[in-house]
Amino acid sequence: MNDDQRKSMENENNYDEEYATEIAPNRIDNTDDTTSGGVIAGFIGVGAALIALFMMPVTLGIVGIVLGAYASAKGARGLGMTAIVVGIIAAGAALLYRAALITLFFAMF
């Protein structure tokens, strides 16, 4: 046996090698700016803000604003800003309408 054959025989009997990289899955890169949580929160925020235009405007408007801010922070800026703007319009219009009614009521007496 020559030296090359002897080294290969020694390497075959050496069980210190690790073969896990051949069967391990590839790493998943989770560095996306737009995460699914932000998009979902954005859609829920826009939905709440749109519903706020028709019923429970202050409560659902504030929910839309908060969810829009969360979605915007998570990377879904378009959905987040839409929810924030529509939520502000709904809540603001409701508060102005109530203030006008209270002023009218007190002006009558």
Backbone as JSON, one array per atom type, in Angstrom:
{
  "sequence": "MNDDQRKSMENENNYDEEYATEIAPNRIDNTDDTTSGGVIAGFIGVGAALIALFMMPVTLGIVGIVLGAYASAKGARGLGMTAIVVGIIAAGAALLYRAALITLFFAMF",
  "N": [[0.84, -1.18, 0.0], [0.51, 2.15, -0.86], [1.29, 5.55, 0.26], [-0.86, 7.28, -0.28], [-3.06, 5.56, -0.5], [-3.11, 4.55, 2.08], [-3.68, 6.87, 3.56], [-6.24, 7.44, 2.62], [-7.58, 5.21, 3.59], [-7.36, 5.66, 6.31], [-8.84, 7.98, 6.53], [-11.36, 7.01, 5.86], [-11.97, 5.49, 8.04], [-12.21, 7.37, 9.95], [-14.56, 8.95, 11.82], [-15.27, 11.53, 12.41], [-16.34, 13.42, 10.81], [-18.93, 15.65, 9.7], [-22.11, 15.44, 8.32], [-24.41, 16.9, 8.21], [-25.04, 19.22, 6.84], [-25.73, 18.54, 4.27], [-28.3, 17.53, 4.44], [-29.73, 19.36, 5.86], [-32.17, 21.97, 5.87], [-32.26, 24.89, 3.74], [-31.43, 28.17, 4.88], [-33.93, 30.56, 5.77], [-34.59, 33.75, 4.66], [-35.65, 36.3, 6.59], [-35.95, 39.09, 6.36], [-37.72, 40.85, 5.23], [-39.24, 43.99, 4.47], [-41.97, 44.55, 4.34], [-44.02, 42.95, 6.26], [-46.18, 40.18, 6.86], [-47.82, 40.59, 9.05], [-48.0, 43.39, 9.25], [-49.34, 44.03, 6.89], [-51.76, 42.68, 7.21], [-52.74, 43.97, 9.51], [-52.97, 46.5, 8.38], [-55.02, 46.16, 6.44], [-57.15, 45.46, 8.13], [-57.29, 47.8, 9.61], [-57.97, 49.7, 7.61], [-60.45, 48.66, 6.9], [-61.85, 48.97, 9.36], [-61.78, 51.75, 9.55], [-63.25, 52.51, 7.3], [-65.75, 51.4, 7.9], [-66.24, 52.98, 10.06], [-67.1, 55.33, 8.95], [-69.8, 55.02, 8.71], [-70.95, 53.86, 11.03], [-70.53, 53.95, 14.59], [-68.41, 56.03, 14.7], [-66.34, 57.36, 16.18], [-65.13, 55.42, 17.85], [-64.43, 53.26, 16.06], [-63.0, 54.77, 14.26], [-60.77, 55.58, 15.76], [-59.69, 53.05, 16.24], [-59.0, 52.37, 13.62], [-57.04, 54.34, 13.17], [-55.05, 53.62, 15.04], [-54.41, 50.96, 14.23], [-53.58, 51.55, 11.67], [-51.27, 53.07, 12.18], [-49.69, 51.1, 13.35], [-49.44, 49.29, 11.19], [-48.13, 50.92, 9.39], [-45.71, 51.26, 10.72], [-44.73, 48.69, 10.58], [-44.11, 48.4, 7.95], [-46.0, 48.4, 5.89], [-46.76, 50.9, 4.42], [-48.53, 52.28, 2.67], [-51.12, 51.14, 3.1], [-51.28, 51.65, 5.82], [-51.19, 54.48, 6.02], [-53.51, 55.1, 4.6], [-55.48, 54.01, 6.28], [-55.06, 55.6, 8.53], [-55.68, 58.22, 7.59], [-58.39, 57.98, 6.71], [-59.54, 57.17, 9.1], [-59.06, 59.43, 10.72], [-60.61, 61.31, 9.35], [-63.2, 60.2, 9.66], [-63.53, 60.05, 12.51], [-63.02, 62.71, 13.19], [-65.03, 64.12, 11.76], [-67.3, 63.14, 13.02], [-66.93, 64.06, 15.65], [-66.92, 66.84, 15.21], [-69.52, 67.17, 14.24], [-71.02, 66.43, 16.49], [-70.19, 68.42, 18.25], [-71.26, 70.63, 16.95], [-73.99, 70.08, 17.19], [-74.31, 70.22, 19.98], [-73.66, 72.89, 20.41], [-75.72, 74.13, 18.98], [-77.89, 73.23, 20.47], [-77.44, 74.5, 22.96], [-77.65, 77.1, 22.11], [-80.29, 77.47, 21.68], [-81.52, 77.94, 24.09]],
  "CA": [[0.0, 0.0, 0.0], [1.28, 3.39, -0.86], [0.87, 6.53, 1.26], [-2.18, 7.82, -0.62], [-4.07, 4.57, -0.14], [-3.15, 4.46, 3.53], [-4.39, 8.06, 4.05], [-7.66, 7.3, 2.33], [-8.12, 4.21, 4.53], [-7.46, 6.31, 7.62], [-9.96, 8.93, 6.45], [-12.6, 6.25, 5.85], [-12.23, 5.01, 9.39], [-12.36, 8.55, 10.81], [-15.98, 9.3, 11.82], [-15.42, 12.86, 12.99], [-16.92, 14.33, 9.83], [-20.35, 15.93, 9.9], [-22.8, 15.5, 7.04], [-25.74, 17.49, 8.4], [-25.32, 20.31, 5.89], [-26.35, 18.02, 3.05], [-29.72, 17.25, 4.63], [-30.37, 20.47, 6.55], [-32.83, 22.9, 4.94], [-31.62, 26.19, 3.57], [-31.92, 29.22, 5.78], [-34.95, 31.43, 5.21], [-34.28, 35.14, 4.94], [-36.85, 36.97, 7.09], [-35.66, 40.51, 6.49], [-38.65, 41.63, 4.41], [-39.76, 45.19, 5.11], [-43.41, 44.41, 4.44], [-44.34, 41.67, 6.86], [-47.6, 39.84, 6.73], [-48.54, 41.21, 10.17], [-48.29, 44.78, 8.92], [-50.34, 44.07, 5.82], [-53.04, 42.27, 7.81], [-53.18, 45.09, 10.35], [-53.36, 47.58, 7.48], [-56.34, 45.88, 5.87], [-58.15, 45.56, 9.2], [-57.41, 49.23, 9.92], [-58.74, 50.36, 6.55], [-61.84, 48.2, 7.05], [-62.45, 49.63, 10.52], [-61.95, 53.17, 9.24], [-64.37, 52.64, 6.35], [-66.99, 51.14, 8.64], [-66.43, 54.14, 10.95], [-67.83, 56.39, 8.23], [-71.24, 54.74, 8.75], [-71.42, 53.55, 12.38], [-69.53, 54.07, 15.64], [-67.29, 56.69, 14.04], [-65.21, 57.7, 17.04], [-64.48, 54.19, 18.29], [-63.8, 52.58, 14.93], [-62.01, 55.68, 13.69], [-59.55, 55.47, 16.56], [-59.14, 51.72, 15.95], [-58.36, 52.49, 12.31], [-55.83, 55.15, 13.31], [-54.03, 52.84, 15.76], [-53.96, 49.87, 13.37], [-52.83, 52.16, 10.56], [-49.94, 53.42, 12.67], [-48.96, 49.84, 13.51], [-49.13, 48.78, 9.85], [-47.11, 51.79, 8.81], [-44.44, 50.96, 11.38], [-44.3, 47.36, 10.15], [-43.67, 48.44, 6.56], [-47.11, 48.56, 4.94], [-46.99, 52.33, 4.56], [-49.71, 52.71, 1.93], [-52.32, 50.74, 3.84], [-51.28, 52.33, 7.11], [-51.56, 55.89, 5.85], [-54.91, 55.14, 4.2], [-56.29, 53.78, 7.48], [-54.93, 56.77, 9.4], [-56.4, 59.37, 7.02], [-59.83, 57.73, 6.74], [-59.92, 57.16, 10.52], [-59.1, 60.83, 11.18], [-61.78, 61.96, 8.73], [-64.42, 59.67, 10.28], [-63.62, 60.48, 13.91], [-63.09, 64.17, 13.23], [-66.35, 64.56, 11.31], [-68.28, 62.8, 14.06], [-66.74, 64.97, 16.78], [-67.38, 68.17, 14.8], [-70.98, 67.12, 14.17], [-71.54, 66.45, 17.86], [-69.94, 69.76, 18.81], [-72.23, 71.54, 16.34], [-75.29, 69.82, 17.8], [-74.3, 70.74, 21.35], [-73.71, 74.36, 20.3], [-77.09, 74.48, 18.56], [-78.78, 72.98, 21.6], [-77.28, 75.57, 23.95], [-78.05, 78.39, 21.53], [-81.74, 77.54, 21.68], [-82.01, 78.35, 25.4]],
  "C": [[0.88, 1.24, 0.0], [0.67, 4.37, 0.14], [-0.53, 7.09, 0.98], [-3.29, 6.84, -0.25], [-4.22, 4.47, 1.37], [-3.9, 5.66, 4.12], [-5.88, 7.97, 3.78], [-8.31, 6.27, 3.24], [-8.28, 4.83, 5.91], [-8.63, 7.28, 7.64], [-11.3, 8.2, 6.45], [-12.97, 5.76, 7.25], [-12.41, 6.16, 10.38], [-13.81, 9.02, 10.72], [-16.24, 10.66, 12.43], [-16.07, 13.84, 12.01], [-18.42, 14.49, 10.09], [-21.01, 16.13, 8.54], [-24.17, 16.17, 7.15], [-26.05, 18.58, 7.39], [-25.96, 19.79, 4.6], [-27.85, 17.81, 3.22], [-30.45, 18.38, 5.34], [-31.03, 21.4, 5.54], [-32.05, 24.21, 4.84], [-32.21, 27.2, 4.52], [-32.92, 30.11, 5.04], [-34.62, 32.85, 5.62], [-35.56, 35.88, 5.34], [-36.62, 38.46, 7.27], [-36.54, 41.36, 5.59], [-39.13, 42.86, 5.17], [-41.27, 45.1, 5.31], [-43.72, 43.03, 4.98], [-45.82, 41.42, 6.74], [-48.42, 40.45, 7.86], [-48.9, 42.65, 9.89], [-49.37, 44.91, 7.86], [-51.72, 43.7, 6.38], [-53.6, 43.38, 8.68], [-53.63, 46.26, 9.5], [-54.75, 47.37, 6.89], [-57.43, 45.97, 6.93], [-58.36, 47.02, 9.58], [-58.21, 49.98, 8.88], [-60.2, 49.95, 6.63], [-62.54, 48.87, 8.21], [-62.71, 51.1, 10.24], [-63.1, 53.4, 8.26], [-65.71, 52.39, 7.03], [-67.3, 52.32, 9.57], [-67.14, 55.29, 10.26], [-69.34, 56.22, 8.37], [-71.78, 54.44, 10.15], [-70.25, 53.57, 13.35], [-68.27, 54.79, 15.16], [-66.09, 56.98, 14.94], [-64.43, 56.45, 17.42], [-63.73, 53.51, 17.15], [-62.79, 53.47, 14.22], [-60.69, 55.62, 14.44], [-58.89, 54.11, 16.36], [-58.41, 51.74, 14.61], [-57.07, 53.27, 12.37], [-54.71, 54.33, 13.97], [-53.5, 51.7, 14.89], [-53.19, 50.39, 12.15], [-51.43, 52.55, 10.97], [-49.08, 52.18, 12.84], [-48.53, 49.28, 12.15], [-48.05, 49.62, 9.19], [-45.75, 51.54, 9.43], [-43.87, 49.62, 10.95], [-43.93, 47.31, 8.67], [-44.76, 48.59, 5.54], [-47.56, 50.02, 4.98], [-48.24, 52.81, 3.84], [-51.0, 52.38, 2.65], [-52.41, 51.49, 5.16], [-51.72, 53.78, 7.0], [-53.02, 56.03, 5.42], [-55.81, 54.96, 5.42], [-56.23, 54.99, 8.4], [-55.77, 57.94, 8.88], [-57.91, 59.16, 7.09], [-60.34, 57.72, 8.18], [-60.0, 58.57, 11.09], [-60.32, 61.55, 10.62], [-63.07, 61.51, 9.42], [-64.57, 60.18, 11.71], [-63.75, 61.99, 14.01], [-64.45, 64.7, 12.81], [-67.4, 64.28, 12.37], [-68.15, 63.76, 15.25], [-67.2, 66.39, 16.44], [-68.91, 68.23, 14.73], [-71.6, 67.17, 15.56], [-71.33, 67.8, 18.51], [-70.93, 70.77, 18.24], [-73.62, 71.33, 16.93], [-75.36, 70.37, 19.22], [-74.39, 72.26, 21.33], [-75.1, 74.82, 19.91], [-78.06, 74.3, 19.72], [-78.68, 74.09, 22.63], [-77.68, 76.93, 23.41], [-79.57, 78.56, 21.56], [-82.26, 78.06, 23.02], [-81.32, 79.56, 25.89]]
}
